[in-house]
Amino acid sequence: MSEDLDALILRVRDLPHDRAVGEVDTFFRSLPSETAKALAESRPEQVGPLEGAPPELRYRANHLILVAAQQRLHALVESREATLAQRRRLVTINEMLQPAGKRLDVDADGKRVEVDVPRQFLLVEPEGQGRMIEVQGDLRTARNIAVLVPGMNNDLERVRSQSVRAKEIGEEAGPGTATVVWLGYHAPLGLTEGRSTESSRAAAPLLCRFQEGLAVVAPDAKITLIGNSYGAQVVSRAMLERARAHRYLLTGSPGADPRVTSAAQMTPPGTELFAVARSRGDYVSYAEQHGPDPASFPDVVRIETDNERVQITGHMGYFNKNSESMTNVGRIVRGDLDAITLAARTTPAEESRVLGTSWAGPLRTLGQSKAAVPISKVFDGLATLRTVASTPSRKTVLESTRRSRTQEGPER
Amino acid sequence: MYHGSVTLTEARNYLRSELLAVAAIVVPDQTPTVTQDVGPVGQGALSDESGPESVCTITVETGDPTTTPDPEAQIGFAAETLESRGWKVTVSEPAEGRHELTARRQGYDLTVSAQTTDWRLTLTGQTPYVDDL
């Protein structure tokens, strides 16, 4: 059986994604459940990352990979040979092996009980920068699935933050939702790497294959692919390679490609919704490092990010609790498309003028410099100050072009 | 890394106790449970994780599995309870059997949600962002 698995992996490696995951699915369906489980336990490195394989088997395989890494690192620490990075990684892996939390349930007698919620990984790469794909919820029964692609500076040590945000998005979308944190790629570490599309180009086919595998595992679920910041660059590249999803959402995008100037150029066939968000003063979107900002495309659905309770400025707030941006994320994921609120269609240059200075050009230049990270933080602060002190609200200035809360559905 | 008059640990402890207190009042015969409280995380988790771990999110669940769910009444009672404790509350229009309110006080954000098909009441809160202090 082990040889059959090796032959399968070799055979599907260069197949088109849909055929590859189909063959993997067929292979595992042909196995008795005990045999399949034994295979996952004897060959975790092969089954753990295999798209199209049953998620339950992959969860088990990846758990075993984590346990093996934990033991290996623990031995290094015990023998005083562990580096600081290895010690940090051991802490991370210990945490990844802990339950995600608890939930209330009822036992067979109808009594209320607390149940641990286990971590579920479809991929773990415990070495180096690390990669991982984590699932929250039940992929088999979910009506809606949100796949989140994190951006720059995300490695295995940041797993906990991503998981918390995914949980919040799941709660915002409501019951019947599963979420996936897809850190199945090596995200750029630092602005120098972030200026390159090398990472996103390498990630796109991996994400495409993952999405095809998800469609096999959850054929009836509606899948929303969300990319934020550099993650939006990854999702854009995947869309250009026809990544399979029902809905796409890009927030704080640094651009898709210099040649892509409209949604029609990148929206895969059969898409229900392609939406984007750009909040006021988002220097990453204004800089358009990798191409025109999709929020400026003439044919795109641009979601509102602000409401009367929470106003977002800068690049970091798209998933802020109780913001209109986050509320719209929930609406998109659960398919409540008529309720999505839309923002004005403006260009980065127009918004920069509203804010009192033209940032788009200078920020493109700043993005090339080593000082870009601290400067970008300053710009976030500037945006806040200007909003409070001197800038008319976007609602006032852009009223003529704003499309207020609407009952109409998304545009195509 | 937490600036302002309280530390992040103090803010986290305060939020937890507030969630538990409100949950205990809204469903008085049941002991509320903290179902998630993993500690500080980065507020830009999905975009650029280079910032400090500056936000705590806590989830509390409660409910009585032996009673018929009445989310409208529960959310209404939760709104009254929060308002009496100084929270500014906004109750959302119910959608697909989902009843929800959001509340804000001094930079703390909170959501309470209940379903027509579920006996559980979920309260999720978040400590203030550094910018809000």
Chai-1 contact restraints between the chains, C-beta under 6 A:
chainA,res_idxA,chainB,res_idxB,connection_type,confidence,min_distance_angstrom,max_distance_angstrom,comment,restraint_id
A,G101,B,T35,contact,1.0,0.0,6.0,A-B,restraint_1
A,G101,B,Q36,contact,1.0,0.0,6.0,A-B,restraint_2
A,K102,B,T35,contact,1.0,0.0,6.0,A-B,restraint_3
A,R103,B,T35,contact,1.0,0.0,6.0,A-B,restraint_4
A,L104,B,T33,contact,1.0,0.0,6.0,A-B,restraint_5
A,L104,B,E61,contact,1.0,0.0,6.0,A-B,restraint_6
A,L104,B,R120,contact,1.0,0.0,6.0,A-B,restraint_7
A,V106,B,P65,contact,1.0,0.0,6.0,A-B,restraint_8
A,R112,B,P65,contact,1.0,0.0,6.0,A-B,restraint_9
A,E114,B,T33,contact,1.0,0.0,6.0,A-B,restraint_10
A,P150,B,L46,contact,1.0,0.0,6.0,A-B,restraint_11
A,G151,B,S47,contact,1.0,0.0,6.0,A-B,restraint_12
A,M152,B,D48,contact,1.0,0.0,6.0,A-B,restraint_13
A,N153,B,D48,contact,1.0,0.0,6.0,A-B,restraint_14
A,N153,B,E49,contact,1.0,0.0,6.0,A-B,restraint_15
A,N153,B,S50,contact,1.0,0.0,6.0,A-B,restraint_16
A,N154,B,E49,contact,1.0,0.0,6.0,A-B,restraint_17
A,R158,B,E49,contact,1.0,0.0,6.0,A-B,restraint_18
A,R160,B,V38,contact,1.0,0.0,6.0,A-B,restraint_19
A,R160,B,V41,contact,1.0,0.0,6.0,A-B,restraint_20
A,S161,B,V41,contact,1.0,0.0,6.0,A-B,restraint_21
A,S161,B,G42,contact,1.0,0.0,6.0,A-B,restraint_22
A,S161,B,A45,contact,1.0,0.0,6.0,A-B,restraint_23
A,Q162,B,A45,contact,1.0,0.0,6.0,A-B,restraint_24
A,V164,B,V41,contact,1.0,0.0,6.0,A-B,restraint_25
A,V164,B,T57,contact,1.0,0.0,6.0,A-B,restraint_26
A,R165,B,A45,contact,1.0,0.0,6.0,A-B,restraint_27
A,R165,B,L46,contact,1.0,0.0,6.0,A-B,restraint_28
A,G174,B,R98,contact,1.0,0.0,6.0,A-B,restraint_29
A,N228,B,L46,contact,1.0,0.0,6.0,A-B,restraint_30
A,N228,B,S47,contact,1.0,0.0,6.0,A-B,restraint_31
A,S229,B,S47,contact,1.0,0.0,6.0,A-B,restraint_32
A,M316,B,G44,contact,1.0,0.0,6.0,A-B,restraint_33
A,M316,B,S47,contact,1.0,0.0,6.0,A-B,restraint_34
A,K321,B,D109,contact,1.0,0.0,6.0,A-B,restraint_35
A,K321,B,Q126,contact,1.0,0.0,6.0,A-B,restraint_36
A,N322,B,T102,contact,1.0,0.0,6.0,A-B,restraint_37
A,N322,B,D109,contact,1.0,0.0,6.0,A-B,restraint_38
